[in-house]
Amino acid sequence: MGKTKFTAKVAAARTIGEDLDGGGQDDGADSGAPTFQYNALVETPLMTSKASKFSFSGLIGRETLDTTVSNKVATIDENNYNVWAVIGSAFLPLHQKVALQGTLWTGANLDTYYGGIGQGINIIKQTAIGAKGFWVQIVTDPTEKLNWNLGYGLDDPDNDDLNKGNRARNNSIFTSLYYKLTTAVTVGIEYINMTTAYVQGDDATDNRCQGSMIYKF
């Protein structure tokens, strides 16, 4: 068995948003402040010789919107919208060939980070769109060359922050299969079934299948 390892990281990154106000510049850059990000990770062997991993991470920043009239800025830096997230993740080997991993998260204005089903700010209600969700996945390695995974994910925006027709909930079931042709080349196939609910609208379902080839060098 190995020893326990602890790693902590912090960063100040450029805040990336959109030009929702039509003022001609990125709303994240308009805030004039970076987004602060952090991560704390503990690695320790528990049930197998493979290390279990537990992490706590997050971010905090803001976007600033001007008031524009006929595509001209009328009022500068009128509204600030916070960007934040709190995230917990785990990778837990149950056996030498089987592991369980997943993430639980909550936050607001997370479209840049693919949260809130791509929805960050509601400019009609003038509020950041809150959201929460998770994903969990079983990871298996039946042989040295074969890897098979099965998982489920949920992205659930706060309906009080949404308008009619906005995306209200997204459920995903996904699986993937990878095979090592050589030590350098891996081929894979992935499938995902996604069902999206809409505020005062009908659900929509999408089935997606894709293949990949990975070359490591």
Rosetta blueprint (number, residue, H / E / L):
1 M L
2 G L
3 K L
4 T L
5 K E
6 F E
7 T E
8 A E
9 K E
10 V E
11 A E
12 A E
13 A E
14 R L
15 T L
16 I L
17 G L
18 E L
19 D L
20 L L
21 D L
22 G L
23 G L
24 G L
25 Q L
26 D L
27 D H
28 G H
29 A H
30 D H
31 S L
32 G L
33 A L
34 P L
35 T E
36 F E
37 Q E
38 Y E
39 N E
40 A E
41 L E
42 V E
43 E E
44 T E
45 P E
46 L L
47 M L
48 T L
49 S L
50 K L
51 A E
52 S E
53 K E
54 F E
55 S E
56 F E
57 S E
58 G E
59 L E
60 I E
61 G E
62 R E
63 E E
64 T E
65 L E
66 D E
67 T E
68 T E
69 V E
70 S L
71 N L
72 K E
73 V E
74 A E
75 T E
76 I E
77 D E
78 E E
79 N E
80 N E
81 Y E
82 N E
83 V E
84 W E
85 A E
86 V E
87 I E
88 G E
89 S E
90 A E
91 F E
92 L E
93 P E
94 L E
95 H E
96 Q L
97 K L
98 V E
99 A E
100 L E
101 Q E
102 G E
103 T E
104 L E
105 W E
106 T E
107 G E
108 A E
109 N L
110 L L
111 D H
112 T H
113 Y H
114 Y L
115 G L
116 G H
117 I H
118 G H
119 Q L
120 G L
121 I E
122 N E
123 I L
124 I L
125 K L
126 Q L
127 T E
128 A E
129 I L
130 G E
131 A E
132 K E
133 G E
134 F E
135 W E
136 V E
137 Q E
138 I E
139 V E
140 T E
141 D L
142 P L
143 T L
144 E L
145 K L
146 L E
147 N E
148 W E
149 N E
150 L E
151 G E
152 Y E
153 G E
154 L E
155 D E
156 D E
157 P E
158 D L
159 N H
160 D H
161 D H
162 L L
163 N L
164 K L
165 G L
166 N L
167 R E
168 A E
169 R E
170 N E
171 N E
172 S E
173 I E
174 F E
175 T E
176 S E
177 L E
178 Y E
179 Y E
180 K E
181 L L
182 T L
183 T L
184 A L
185 V E
186 T E
187 V E
188 G E
189 I E
190 E E
191 Y E
192 I E
193 N E
194 M E
195 T E
196 T E
197 A E
198 Y E
199 V L
200 Q L
201 G L
202 D L
203 D L
204 A E
205 T E
206 D E
207 N E
208 R E
209 C E
210 Q E
211 G E
212 S E
213 M E
214 I E
215 Y E
216 K L
217 F L
